[in-house]
């Protein structure tokens, strides 16, 4: 029996816990306040969920003081929606305003909560972004001196990477949407249909199965395998012997899933079947082996060793990553990422194999890492390559 869909949004206690964890990390790092500007960080701390981020015309700011509750410094157009969250201190300006697009209001608010000798944490590292004009950022650092802006990447990432049980339930529910859409593959993928038709219908079915929106749809198709998994779908038609891969980053209540499925059109050659089996066995190996305390690079090594032992050529690049309020989160399963994996992380397992030069196959599942090991959030893919006849 499937798990019921969790209620929309979060209770204030969930956000209070997140802020307490952030403030503990801030204290350890010596931050007097935290400045957040990205959609993911603002949603994570406030529950402010909107597609309005697609418009780059306005900056948005949320401040986390050393103690107490967050302060939203936002364009007036967002006041009503922010007022429906748990945030009570909402300060607005009429935007866009080129001469002073919230900068003086932000400066005054930071000066109010940060002493002159204090530091303002701002995520500055990999997988972060500054959602404000660089010229305005330079100006505010000068205006607020001698206060200093310092890198708060670890403060935010180490907090966000551990998911609460309610977050895990939401990601599981999003995965269930994609599970149902993949189960309907015969409704929209068949020999003679164009790649573009399949991609469009895949997105339609995801929406029909409950996705709020589909931020990411990717895939590939080709004889016995595919050449890449990021190209836009074109007008070429599926033909017998093609391996079709569909990958989705559907969103439900602000949380992503991210996994793919492979299908053979009418028939599959031995190399394609063998690659699918190698990927399946390698994923089984990691599912059985991975524990808290392993590092991200250890997962890459587990995949590479399992695939090599089976006679496969592991695909290049990362072989999985974090997942949550963005399609991909830290860490990355590469030989170079030494991030320690902890219980409560939601991760993707994404091995790939090269079948021939320019032709490969990838497989992806979504998991949560528990104290005892891996717990699947996506329904495990079929053990044998599905063939669509």
SERO-4910 file (N, C-alpha, C, O; in steps of 0.05 Angstrom, whole numbers):
BEGIN
 pado doro    nc1    nc2    nc3   cac1   cac2   cac3    cc1    cc2    cc3    oc1    oc2    oc3
  Unk    A     17    -24      0      0      0      0     18     25      0     36     27     16
  Unk    A     12     44    -18     29     68    -20     24     86      3      3     87     16
  Unk    A     46    101     10     44    120     32     27    144     24     30    153      1
  Unk    A     10    154     42     -6    177     35     11    202     30     32    205     41
  Unk    A      0    219     12     14    244      6     16    262     31     -4    267     44
  Unk    A     41    271     39     43    288     62     29    315     58     26    324     35
  Unk    A     20    327     79      7    352     78     25    373     65     49    372     67
  Unk    A     13    392     51     28    414     39     42    431     60     31    436     81
  Unk    A     66    440     52     80    458     69     91    445     94     92    420     96
  Unk    A     99    461    114    111    452    138     99    467    162     92    491    159
  Unk    A     98    455    185     90    471    209    113    489    217    136    484    211
  Unk    A    107    510    232    128    529    241    151    515    256    174    523    254
  Unk    A    144    494    270    165    480    286    187    468    268    210    467    276
  Unk    A    180    460    244    200    450    225    220    472    218    244    467    218
  Unk    A    210    496    212    228    518    206    243    527    230    267    534    228
  Unk    A    231    527    253    246    535    277    269    516    282    291    525    291
  Unk    A    265    491    277    287    471    280    310    477    260    333    476    267
  Unk    A    302    483    236    322    490    215    338    514    223    363    515    221
  Unk    A    324    535    233    338    560    240    356    555    264    378    566    265
  Unk    A    347    539    283    364    533    307    389    519    298    411    525    307
  Unk    A    387    500    279    410    486    269    429    505    254    453    504    257
  Unk    A    417    523    238    434    543    224    448    561    244    472    567    241
  Unk    A    434    570    264    445    588    283    467    575    300    486    588    308
  Unk    A    464    549    305    486    535    319    511    534    301    533    538    311
  Unk    A    507    528    276    530    528    257    541    556    254    566    559    252
  Unk    A    524    577    254    534    604    252    551    611    276    573    623    273
  Unk    A    542    603    300    558    609    324    585    596    323    605    607    330
  Unk    A    585    571    313    610    556    312    630    569    292    654    570    296
  Unk    A    618    581    270    635    594    249    641    623    256    657    635    242
  Unk    A    627    634    276    631    662    283    616    682    266    624    705    263
  Unk    A    593    673    254    577    691    238    557    707    256    544    695    273
  Unk    A    556    733    252    537    749    267    509    748    254    489    753    267
  Unk    A    508    743    228    483    741    213    489    725    188    512    722    180
  Unk    A    468    715    175    470    700    150    453    714    130    430    720    135
  Unk    A    464    720    106    449    732     84    444    711     63    463    699     52
  Unk    A    418    707     57    411    687     37    397    701     14    380    719     18
  Unk    A    404    694    -10    392    707    -34    381    688    -55    367    697    -73
  Unk    A    386    662    -52    377    643    -73    349    632    -66    341    632    -43
  Unk    A    335    623    -87    308    613    -83    308    588    -65    291    586    -48
  Unk    A    328    571    -68    329    546    -52    333    553    -22    319    542     -5
  Unk    A    352    570    -16    358    577     12    334    592     25    328    588     48
  Unk    A    322    609      9    299    625     20    275    606     24    261    609     45
  Unk    A    270    588      6    248    569     10    254    551     34    236    546     50
  Unk    A    279    542     37    286    524     59    282    537     86    274    524    105
  Unk    A    287    563     89    285    576    115    258    589    120    252    595    143
  Unk    A    242    594     99    217    609    103    192    593     94    171    597    104
  Unk    A    196    576     74    172    563     61    161    580     39    139    573     28
  Unk    A    175    601     30    166    618      9    170    604    -18    193    602    -28
  Unk    A    149    594    -29    150    577    -53    135    591    -76    111    596    -74
  Unk    A    150    597    -98    138    611   -120    155    605   -145    179    601   -143
  Unk    A    142    606   -169    156    605   -194    166    632   -203    178    635   -224
  Unk    A    160    653   -187    167    680   -195    197    684   -197    207    704   -208
  Unk    A    213    665   -186    242    666   -189    251    665   -218    273    672   -224
  Unk    A    233    656   -236    241    656   -264    246    684   -275    259    688   -295
  Unk    A    234    704   -261    240    732   -269    265    742   -255    266    741   -230
  Unk    A    285    751   -270    309    761   -257    308    790   -250    329    802   -243
  Unk    A    285    802   -251    283    832   -249    287    842   -220    294    865   -216
  Unk    A    283    824   -200    283    834   -172    301    816   -155    300    792   -158
  Unk    A    317    828   -137    331    812   -117    313    807    -93    294    822    -88
  Unk    A    319    785    -78    304    778    -54    324    771    -32    345    758    -38
  Unk    A    319    779     -8    338    774     14    324    763     39    302    772     46
  Unk    A    336    744     52    328    735     78    352    735     96    374    725     89
  Unk    A    349    747    119    371    749    139    365    731    163    343    731    174
  Unk    A    385    716    170    383    699    194    401    712    215    425    711    213
  Unk    A    389    724    236    405    736    257    418    714    275    411    691    273
  Unk    A    436    722    292    450    703    310    430    690    329    433    667    336
  Unk    A    409    705    336    387    694    353    361    706    342    361    727    329
  Unk    A    340    692    347    314    702    338    306    691    311    319    673    300
  Unk    A    285    702    300    274    692    275    283    707    251    293    730    253
  Unk    A    281    696    227    291    709    203    276    735    197    253    739    206
  Unk    A    289    751    181    278    776    171    277    775    141    298    769    128
  Unk    A    255    780    129    252    780    100    254    809     90    239    826    100
  Unk    A    272    814     72    275    841     59    270    836     29    288    826     15
  Unk    A    246    842     20    237    832     -6    221    853    -21    211    872     -9
  Unk    A    219    850    -47    201    867    -63    172    866    -53    163    845    -44
  Unk    A    159    888    -55    131    890    -45    112    870    -58     93    862    -46
  Unk    A    118    862    -82    101    843    -96    100    816    -82     81    801    -86
  Unk    A    120    810    -65    120    784    -51    110    786    -23    110    765     -9
  Unk    A    101    809    -14     93    812     14     70    794     22     70    782     44
  Unk    A     50    792      5     26    776     12     34    747     15     26    734     34
  Unk    A     49    736     -4     57    708     -3     75    703     21     72    683     35
  Unk    A     95    720     25    113    716     48     97    718     74    104    704     94
  Unk    A     76    734     74     59    737     98     44    711    105     34    708    127
  Unk    A     42    693     86     29    667     91     48    646    101     39    624    108
  Unk    A     73    653    103     93    635    115     94    640    145     78    655    156
  Unk    A    114    628    158    117    632    187    132    658    193    134    665    217
  Unk    A    142    672    173    157    697    177    139    720    184    118    724    171
  Unk    A    146    735    205    130    758    214    144    784    209    130    805    206
  Unk    A    171    785    207    185    810    203    191    811    173    210    800    163
  Unk    A    174    826    158    176    828    129    179    858    122    161    874    127
  Unk    A    201    864    110    207    892    103    208    894     72    222    878     59
  Unk    A    194    913     60    191    913     31    199    940     19    200    960     32
  Unk    A    204    939     -7    208    963    -23    194    958    -50    189    936    -58
  Unk    A    187    980    -63    175    978    -90    196    973   -110    214    989   -115
  Unk    A    195    949   -123    215    941   -141    203    934   -168    179    927   -170
  Unk    A    219    936   -190    247    944   -191    250    974   -188    233    990   -196
  Unk    A    272    982   -175    279   1010   -170    309   1012   -176    325   1009   -157
  Unk    A    317   1019   -200    345   1018   -208    363   1034   -190    386   1026   -185
  Unk    A    354   1057   -180    372   1074   -164    378   1062   -137    399   1067   -125
  Unk    A    359   1046   -126    363   1034   -100    344   1010    -97    323   1012    -85
  Unk    A    352    988   -109    334    964   -110    337    948    -85    347    925    -85
  Unk    A    327    960    -63    328    947    -37    354    949    -22    356    939      0
  Unk    A    374    962    -34    400    962    -22    401    977      4    413    967     23
  Unk    A    389   1001      5    390   1016     30    374   1002     52    382   1002     75
  Unk    A    351    990     45    335    975     64    351    951     75    350    945     99
  Unk    A    365    937     57    381    914     66    404    924     83    410    911    103
  Unk    A    417    946     75    440    956     91    431    964    119    444    958    139
  Unk    A    408    978    120    398    987    147    391    964    164    397    964    188
  Unk    A    379    943    152    371    919    168    396    904    178    397    896    201
  Unk    A    416    901    161    440    887    170    455    904    191    465    892    210
  Unk    A    456    930    188    469    947    208    454    945    235    467    948    256
  Unk    A    429    940    234    412    937    258    419    911    274    418    911    298
  Unk    A    425    890    260    428    864    273    457    855    275    463    835    288
  Unk    A    476    869    261    504    860    262    521    883    274    520    905    263
  Unk    A    535    877    295    553    898    307    575    906    287    581    891    269
  Unk    A    587    929    291    607    939    273    631    920    270    644    919    249
  Unk    A    636    905    290    659    886    289    650    858    280    665    839    280
  Unk    A    624    855    272    613    829    266    619    820    237    629    835    221
  Unk    A    611    795    232    614    784    205    587    775    194    570    765    209
  Unk    A    584    777    169    560    770    155    566    746    137    582    748    118
  Unk    A    554    723    143    559    699    127    543    700    101    519    707    102
  Unk    A    555    692     80    542    691     53    553    667     39    578    664     36
  Unk    A    536    648     29    547    626     14    562    635    -11    552    650    -27
  Unk    A    587    627    -13    605    636    -35    618    614    -50    632    619    -70
  Unk    A    614    589    -42    629    567    -54    614    553    -77    595    564    -88
  Unk    A    623    528    -83    611    512   -104    581    508    -98    573    504    -75
  Unk    A    566    508   -120    537    504   -119    522    525   -103    501    520    -91
  Unk    A    533    549   -102    519    572    -91    516    594   -112    530    593   -133
  Unk    A    499    613   -107    497    635   -126    489    660   -110    476    659    -89
  Unk    A    498    683   -120    491    709   -109    469    721   -126    474    729   -149
  Unk    A    445    722   -115    422    731   -131    418    761   -125    397    770   -115
  Unk    A    437    777   -132    436    806   -131    457    817   -150    477    803   -155
  Unk    A    454    841   -159    475    852   -177    502    854   -163    504    861   -140
  Unk    A    523    846   -177    550    846   -166    557    875   -157    571    878   -137
  Unk    A    549    895   -172    555    922   -165    542    929   -138    554    944   -122
  Unk    A    517    920   -134    504    925   -108    518    910    -85    520    921    -63
  Unk    A    527    886    -90    542    872    -69    567    887    -62    574    889    -38
  Unk    A    582    896    -82    606    911    -76    600    936    -60    614    943    -41
  Unk    A    578    950    -67    571    974    -53    563    968    -24    571    984     -6
  Unk    A    548    947    -19    539    942      8    562    933     26    562    939     50
  Unk    A    582    920     14    606    913     31    621    938     40    632    939     61
  Unk    A    621    958     22    634    983     29    617    999     49    628   1010     68
  Unk    A    590    999     45    573   1014     63    574   1003     92    573   1018    111
  Unk    A    575    977     94    573    964    121    600    960    134    601    951    157
  Unk    A    622    967    121    649    965    133    649    981    159    638   1003    160
  Unk    A    663    972    180    682    950    180    670    922    184    685    902    187
  Unk    A    644    919    183    633    892    183    643    878    158    648    890    137
  Unk    A    648    851    161    660    836    140    640    815    129    625    803    145
  Unk    A    641    810    103    626    788     91    645    765     88    667    767     78
  Unk    A    636    741     98    653    718     97    638    694     85    613    694     84
  Unk    A    652    674     77    640    651     64    625    634     84    636    626    105
  Unk    A    600    629     78    583    612     96    573    587     81    551    576     88
  Unk    A    588    578     62    579    555     46    575    531     65    555    517     63
  Unk    A    595    525     81    593    502     99    569    505    119    555    485    125
  Unk    A    565    529    129    543    533    148    517    525    135    501    512    149
  Unk    A    512    533    111    487    526     98    486    497     88    467    483     93
  Unk    A    507    489     74    506    462     62    506    440     83    491    421     80
  Unk    A    522    442    104    522    421    124    495    419    138    487    398    148
  Unk    A    480    442    139    454    442    152    433    430    133    418    412    140
  Unk    A    433    439    108    412    431     89    415    402     81    396    389     73
  Unk    A    440    391     82    443    364     71    431    342     88    426    320     78
  Unk    A    425    348    113    412    328    130    382    334    130    373    356    139
  Unk    A    366    316    120    338    320    116    322    311    140    328    290    152
  Unk    A    301    326    147    283    317    168    265    295    157    264    290    132
  Unk    A    251    281    174    233    260    165    211    270    147    202    257    129
  Unk    A    201    294    153    180    305    136    191    313    108    177    310     88
  Unk    A    216    322    107    228    327     81    231    301     65    226    300     41
  Unk    A    240    280     79    243    254     66    217    244     55    216    232     33
  Unk    A    195    248     71    169    239     61    161    254     36    149    243     18
  Unk    A    168    280     35    161    296     11    177    286    -13    166    284    -35
  Unk    A    202    280    -10    218    271    -32    208    243    -41    207    238    -65
  Unk    A    201    226    -22    190    200    -29    164    204    -45    159    189    -65
  Unk    A    147    223    -38    122    228    -52    128    238    -80    114    231    -99
  Unk    A    149    255    -84    156    264   -110    167    241   -127    160    239   -151
  Unk    A    182    223   -115    192    200   -129    168    182   -138    169    171   -160
  Unk    A    147    181   -122    124    165   -129    110    176   -153     99    161   -169
  Unk    A    110    202   -157     99    214   -181    114    204   -205    101    196   -225
  Unk    A    140    205   -204    156    195   -227    153    165   -231    151    155   -254
  Unk    A    151    150   -209    146    121   -211    121    116   -228    121     99   -245
  Unk    A    100    131   -221     74    126   -235     76    135   -265     65    122   -282
  Unk    A     92    156   -270     95    165   -298    111    144   -314    105    139   -337
  Unk    A    132    133   -302    148    113   -315    131     88   -320    135     74   -341
  Unk    A    113     81   -302     96     57   -305     78     60   -329     68     40   -339
  Unk    A     73     84   -338     56     89   -361     72     92   -387     61    103   -406
  Unk    A     96     83   -388    114     88   -410    102     79   -437    106     92   -457
  Unk    A     86     58   -437     74     48   -462     53     67   -473     46     66   -496
  Unk    A     44     86   -456     24    105   -466     37    127   -484     23    139   -500
  Unk    A     63    131   -481     75    154   -495    101    148   -509    112    165   -523
  Unk    A    112    124   -507    137    117   -521    133     92   -537    124     71   -526
  Unk    A    139     93   -563    137     69   -580    152     75   -606    159     98   -612
  Unk    A    158     54   -620    171     56   -646    155     75   -664    131     73   -666
  Unk    A    169     93   -677    156    112   -695    150    139   -683    144    158   -698
  Unk    A    150    141   -657    145    167   -644    171    183   -643    192    171   -640
  Unk    A    169    209   -646    193    226   -646    202    230   -617    186    227   -598
  Unk    A    227    235   -614    238    241   -588    223    264   -575    217    263   -551
  Unk    A    217    285   -590    203    309   -579    175    301   -569    167    311   -548
  Unk    A    161    284   -584    135    276   -575    136    261   -549    120    265   -531
  Unk    A    156    243   -547    159    227   -523    166    245   -499    154    242   -477
  Unk    A    184    264   -503    192    282   -481    168    299   -472    163    302   -448
  Unk    A    153    310   -491    130    326   -484    109    310   -469     98    319   -449
  Unk    A    103    286   -479     83    270   -466     92    260   -439     76    256   -420
  Unk    A    118    255   -436    129    247   -410    124    269   -389    115    264   -367
  Unk    A    128    294   -397    123    316   -379     93    318   -373     85    323   -350
  Unk    A     76    314   -393     47    315   -389     39    294   -369     23    300   -351
  Unk    A     49    270   -372     41    248   -354     51    254   -325     37    247   -306
  Unk    A     75    265   -323     84    273   -296     65    292   -282     59    290   -259
  Unk    A     55    311   -297     36    330   -286     10    316   -280     -2    321   -259
  Unk    A      1    298   -297    -24    283   -292    -21    266   -266    -41    262   -252
  Unk    A      3    257   -261      7    239   -238     12    255   -212     17    243   -191
  Unk    A     12    282   -214     13    297   -189     36    317   -186     37    331   -166
  Unk    A     54    319   -205     76    338   -203     64    367   -204     45    372   -219
  Unk    A     76    385   -188     68    413   -189     79    426   -214     66    441   -228
  Unk    A    104    419   -221    116    427   -245    139    408   -251    148    393   -234
  Unk    A    150    410   -276    172    393   -284    195    411   -293    196    420   -315
  Unk    A    213    416   -274    235    434   -279    256    422   -298    270    437   -312
  Unk    A    257    396   -298    279    383   -313    269    358   -326    258    340   -312
  Unk    A    272    356   -352    268    331   -367    291    327   -386    297    345   -401
  Unk    A    303    304   -384    326    299   -402    325    269   -410    308    254   -401
  Unk    A    344    262   -427    345    234   -435    361    232   -461    375    250   -469
  Unk    A    358    209   -473    372    203   -497    361    178   -510    347    162   -497
  Unk    A    367    174   -535    359    149   -548    377    145   -572    386    163   -586
  Unk    A    384    119   -576    401    112   -598    404     82   -600    396     68   -582
  Unk    A    416     73   -622    419     44   -626    438     32   -605    462     38   -605
  Unk    A    427     16   -588    442      2   -568    451     19   -544    463      9   -525
  Unk    A    446     45   -545    455     64   -524    452     92   -535    440     96   -556
  Unk    A    462    112   -520    458    139   -528    484    155   -524    502    146   -510
  Unk    A    486    177   -538    511    192   -538    513    213   -516    535    218   -506
  Unk    A    490    224   -507    490    243   -485    463    243   -473    444    233   -484
  Unk    A    461    256   -449    435    256   -435    426    285   -429    410    289   -411
  Unk    A    436    304   -443    429    332   -437    419    347   -462    410    370   -460
  Unk    A    419    335   -485    411    349   -510    380    352   -510    366    335   -500
  Unk    A    371    374   -522    342    376   -526    331    354   -544    346    345   -562
  Unk    A    307    346   -540    295    326   -557    289    337   -585    280    360   -587
  Unk    A    295    322   -606    290    331   -633    268    315   -647    252    302   -634
  Unk    A    268    317   -673    246    305   -689    253    277   -698    236    264   -711
  Unk    A    277    267   -692    284    240   -700    264    220   -686    255    224   -664
  Unk    A    259    198   -701    239    179   -690    252    155   -677    274    147   -686
  Unk    A    239    144   -657    249    120   -645    246     97   -665    226     94   -679
  Unk    A    267     80   -666    267     57   -684    275     32   -669    285     34   -647
  Unk    A    269      9   -681    275    -16   -668    305    -18   -661    322    -11   -678
  Unk    A    311    -26   -637    339    -28   -628    348     -4   -612    370     -5   -601
  Unk    A    333     17   -612    340     41   -596    338     34   -566    320     19   -558
  Unk    A    356     46   -551    353     46   -522    344     75   -514    358     94   -520
  Unk    A    321     77   -503    310    103   -494    314    106   -464    307     89   -448
  Unk    A    326    128   -457    328    135   -429    314    161   -423    317    181   -438
  Unk    A    297    162   -403    283    186   -394    292    192   -365    293    174   -348
  Unk    A    297    217   -360    306    226   -333    289    250   -326    284    268   -342
  Unk    A    281    251   -301    264    274   -293    272    286   -266    281    273   -248
  Unk    A    268    312   -265    270    327   -241    243    340   -236    240    365   -236
  Unk    A    223    324   -231    196    334   -225    196    346   -197    212    338   -180
  Unk    A    178    365   -192    176    379   -167    148    375   -155    128    378   -168
  Unk    A    147    369   -129    122    368   -114    127    382    -87    144    374    -72
  Unk    A    111    403    -83    113    418    -58    142    427    -52    151    428    -29
  Unk    A    156    435    -73    182    447    -70    205    427    -70    228    436    -69
  Unk    A    200    401    -71    221    381    -69    223    365    -95    202    358   -107
  Unk    A    247    359   -103    253    345   -128    256    315   -124    263    306   -103
  Unk    A    250    301   -145    261    274   -149    282    277   -172    282    297   -185
  Unk    A    298    257   -175    317    257   -198    326    228   -203    346    219   -191
  Unk    A    312    214   -220    321    188   -228    312    182   -256    294    195   -267
  Unk    A    325    162   -269    319    156   -297    311    127   -299    313    111   -281
  Unk    A    301    120   -323    294     93   -330    302     88   -360    299    106   -376
  Unk    A    311     64   -366    319     56   -392    298     36   -404    288     19   -389
  Unk    A    293     38   -430    275     21   -444    286     15   -471    298     32   -484
  Unk    A    282    -10   -480    290    -18   -507    265    -16   -525    243    -24   -517
  Unk    A    269     -6   -549    247     -4   -568    247    -29   -586    264    -33   -603
  Unk    A    227    -46   -581    221    -71   -597    241    -93   -591    233   -116   -587
  Unk    A    267    -86   -590    287   -107   -584    312    -94   -573    315    -69   -575
  Unk    A    329   -110   -561    354   -100   -551    377   -119   -558    373   -143   -556
  Unk    A    400   -108   -565    423   -125   -571    436   -134   -545    430   -124   -523
  Unk    A    454   -153   -547    467   -165   -524    483   -144   -508    484   -145   -483
  Unk    A    496   -126   -522    513   -106   -508    495    -88   -491    503    -81   -469
  Unk    A    472    -80   -501    454    -63   -486    444    -78   -461    442    -66   -439
  Unk    A    436   -103   -465    426   -119   -442    448   -122   -421    444   -121   -397
  Unk    A    473   -128   -431    495   -132   -413    501   -106   -397    506   -107   -373
  Unk    A    501    -83   -410    506    -58   -397    485    -53   -375    491    -44   -353
  Unk    A    460    -58   -382    438    -54   -362    443    -72   -338    440    -62   -315
  Unk    A    450    -97   -343    455   -115   -320    479   -107   -304    478   -108   -279
  Unk    A    500    -97   -316    524    -88   -302    517    -64   -284    525    -63   -261
  Unk    A    501    -45   -294    493    -22   -279    475    -31   -255    477    -20   -233
  Unk    A    457    -49   -261    439    -59   -240    455    -72   -217    450    -67   -194
  Unk    A    474    -89   -224    490   -103   -205    507    -84   -189    511    -87   -164
  Unk    A    519    -64   -202    535    -44   -188    518    -28   -169    527    -22   -147
  Unk    A    494    -21   -177    476     -7   -159    469    -24   -135    468    -14   -112
  Unk    A    463    -49   -139    458    -68   -117    481    -69    -98    477    -69    -74
  Unk    A    505    -69   -109    529    -70    -92    530    -45    -73    536    -48    -50
  Unk    A    526    -22    -85    527      3    -68    504      3    -49    508     11    -26
  Unk    A    480     -5    -57    457     -5    -39    463    -23    -14    454    -17      8
  Unk    A    478    -45    -19    484    -63      3    508    -54     20    510    -63     43
  Unk    A    525    -38      9    550    -31     22    551     -4     35    564     -1     56
  Unk    A    538     16     24    541     43     33    530     47     61    509     38     68
  Unk    A    546     61     77    539     67    105    548     95    112    566    106     99
  Unk    A    536    108    133    546    133    142    576    130    150    584    110    161
  Unk    A    591    151    144    620    149    149    636    146    123    659    154    122
  Unk    A    624    133    103    636    133     77    638    161     67    622    179     74
  Unk    A    657    166     49    659    192     36    647    191      8    643    169     -3
  Unk    A    642    214     -3    631    215    -30    649    201    -50    640    186    -68
  Unk    A    675    205    -47    694    191    -65    694    161    -62    700    146    -81
  Unk    A    687    151    -38    685    122    -34    662    110    -51    665     88    -61
  Unk    A    640    125    -53    618    115    -70    626    113    -99    620     93   -112
  Unk    A    641    133   -108    651    131   -136    668    107   -139    666     92   -159
  Unk    A    686    102   -119    703     78   -121    687     52   -120    694     33   -134
  Unk    A    666     51   -104    649     27   -103    638     21   -130    639     -2   -139
  Unk    A    627     41   -143    615     37   -170    637     29   -190    634      9   -205
  Unk    A    659     44   -190    680     38   -210    691     10   -206    696     -4   -226
  Unk    A    696      2   -181    706    -25   -176    687    -47   -184    695    -67   -196
  Unk    A    661    -43   -178    641    -63   -185    638    -66   -215    637    -88   -225
  Unk    A    637    -43   -229    634    -44   -258    659    -56   -271    656    -73   -289
  Unk    A    682    -48   -262    707    -59   -274    709    -89   -269    717   -104   -287
  Unk    A    701    -98   -245    702   -127   -240    683   -143   -258    687   -167   -263
  Unk    A    662   -130   -268    643   -143   -286    652   -140   -316    638   -150   -334
  Unk    A    675   -128   -320    685   -124   -347    674   -100   -361    678    -97   -385
  Unk    A    661    -82   -346    650    -58   -358    670    -35   -356    689    -35   -340
  Unk    A    666    -15   -373    682     10   -372    665     31   -359    645     41   -371
  Unk    A    671     39   -334    655     59   -320    654     85   -335    673     94   -348
  Unk    A    631     98   -335    628    124   -347    644    145   -333    649    143   -309
  Unk    A    651    166   -347    666    188   -335    647    206   -320    623    204   -322
  Unk    A    659    224   -304    643    244   -289    632    233   -263    641    212   -254
  Unk    A    614    248   -251    604    239   -225    584    217   -228    570    215   -248
  Unk    A    582    201   -207    564    178   -208    542    180   -187    533    160   -175
  Unk    A    533    204   -182    512    209   -163    517    235   -148    538    248   -151
  Unk    A    497    243   -132    498    270   -119    476    272    -98    460    254    -95
  Unk    A    476    294    -84    454    300    -65    429    309    -80    429    315   -104
  Unk    A    407    310    -64    381    316    -76    363    329    -54    366    322    -31
  Unk    A    346    348    -62    328    360    -42    312    382    -54    295    378    -71
  Unk    A    316    407    -45    301    430    -55    313    441    -80    303    460    -92
  Unk    A    335    429    -89    345    434   -116    350    406   -129    352    386   -116
  Unk    A    350    407   -156    352    382   -171    377    366   -164    377    342   -160
  Unk    A    400    380   -162    424    368   -152    435    385   -129    435    409   -130
  Unk    A    443    371   -109    456    384    -86    483    370    -81    489    349    -93
  Unk    A    499    381    -64    524    369    -56    518    344    -40    496    342    -29
  Unk    A    536    325    -37    562    324    -50    559    312    -78    537    306    -87
  Unk    A    582    309    -91    583    296   -117    600    270   -114    622    271   -102
  Unk    A    591    249   -125    606    223   -124    627    223   -146    622    213   -168
  Unk    A    649    236   -140    672    237   -158    697    228   -142    695    225   -117
  Unk    A    719    223   -155    743    215   -140    754    238   -122    771    233   -106
  Unk    A    744    262   -126    756    286   -114    740    297    -90    750    314    -75
  Unk    A    715    288    -86    698    298    -65    701    281    -40    693    258    -41
  Unk    A    711    293    -19    716    277      6    695    282     27    699    276     50
  Unk    A    672    294     19    651    299     38    643    273     52    638    252     40
  Unk    A    641    274     79    632    251     94    602    248     92    587    268     94
  Unk    A    592    224     86    564    219     84    552    213    111    563    197    127
  Unk    A    529    225    116    517    222    143    488    213    140    475    216    120
  Unk    A    479    200    162    451    191    162    432    215    159    437    237    170
  Unk    A    412    212    142    393    233    137    398    247    110    382    264    102
  Unk    A    420    240     97    425    252     70    408    238     50    404    213     50
  Unk    A    396    253     31    382    242      9    401    244    -15    411    266    -21
  Unk    A    405    222    -29    426    220    -50    415    205    -74    395    191    -73
  Unk    A    428    210    -97    423    194   -121    447    176   -125    470    183   -121
  Unk    A    441    152   -135    462    133   -144    459    132   -174    439    124   -184
  Unk    A    481    140   -188    478    145   -217    503    134   -232    518    150   -243
  Unk    A    507    108   -233    529     98   -248    524     98   -278    501     98   -287
  Unk    A    545     99   -293    543     97   -322    565     79   -333    586     76   -321
  Unk    A    560     67   -356    580     51   -370    582     59   -399    562     66   -412
  Unk    A    606     57   -409    611     62   -438    609     35   -452    623     16   -446
  Unk    A    590     34   -471    586      9   -486    605      8   -510    615    -13   -516
  Unk    A    608     31   -522    627     34   -545    633     64   -546    619     80   -534
  Unk    A    654     72   -561    660    100   -563    635    116   -572    623    111   -593
  Unk    A    628    136   -555    605    153   -562    578    140   -556    558    151   -564
  Unk    A    578    118   -542    553    104   -536    554     93   -508    572     78   -501
  Unk    A    535    101   -491    536     92   -463    507     89   -452    488     93   -466
  Unk    A    506     81   -427    481     77   -413    484     85   -384    505     79   -372
  Unk    A    464     97   -373    465    106   -345    441     95   -330    420     89   -343
  Unk    A    443     93   -304    421     83   -287    421    100   -262    442    106   -251
  Unk    A    397    107   -252    396    125   -229    373    117   -210    351    111   -219
  Unk    A    379    117   -184    359    113   -163    362    135   -142    384    147   -140
  Unk    A    341    140   -127    342    159   -105    339    144    -78    323    126    -75
  Unk    A    357    152    -59    357    138    -33    359    159    -11    366    182    -15
  Unk    A    353    150     13    361    164     37    380    146     52    376    122     55
  Unk    A    401    158     63    421    143     78    413    142    107    410    162    120
  Unk    A    409    118    117    401    114    145    426    103    160    446     96    148
  Unk    A    423    101    187    445     91    203    452     62    195    475     55    197
  Unk    A    432     47    186    437     19    178    445     16    149    452     -6    140
  Unk    A    443     37    133    449     35    105    429     50     87    417     70     96
  Unk    A    425     40     63    408     55     43    379     47     45    373     23     48
  Unk    A    362     66     41    333     62     39    324     75     13    327     99      9
  Unk    A    313     58     -5    304     69    -31    280     88    -27    262     83    -12
  Unk    A    281    110    -42    258    128    -44    244    125    -71    220    127    -73
  Unk    A    259    119    -92    247    111   -118    242     81   -117    256     66   -103
  Unk    A    222     72   -132    218     44   -134    240     32   -151    246     42   -173
  Unk    A    252     10   -142    275     -1   -156    267     -8   -185    246    -19   -191
  Unk    A    286     -2   -203    281     -8   -231    279    -38   -236    288    -53   -220
  Unk    A    266    -46   -258    264    -75   -264    292    -87   -266    311    -73   -274
  Unk    A    295   -112   -259    321   -126   -258    331   -131   -286    355   -135   -290
  Unk    A    314   -132   -306    322   -136   -334    313   -112   -351    293    -99   -344
  Unk    A    327   -106   -372    321    -83   -389    292    -87   -400    287   -106   -415
  Unk    A    274    -68   -394    247    -71   -405    247    -66   -436    261    -49   -446
  Unk    A    231    -82   -450    229    -79   -479    200    -71   -485    181    -84   -478
  Unk    A    198    -48   -500    172    -38   -508    166    -48   -536    180    -42   -555
  Unk    A    145    -65   -538    139    -78   -564    115    -65   -576    106    -73   -598
***
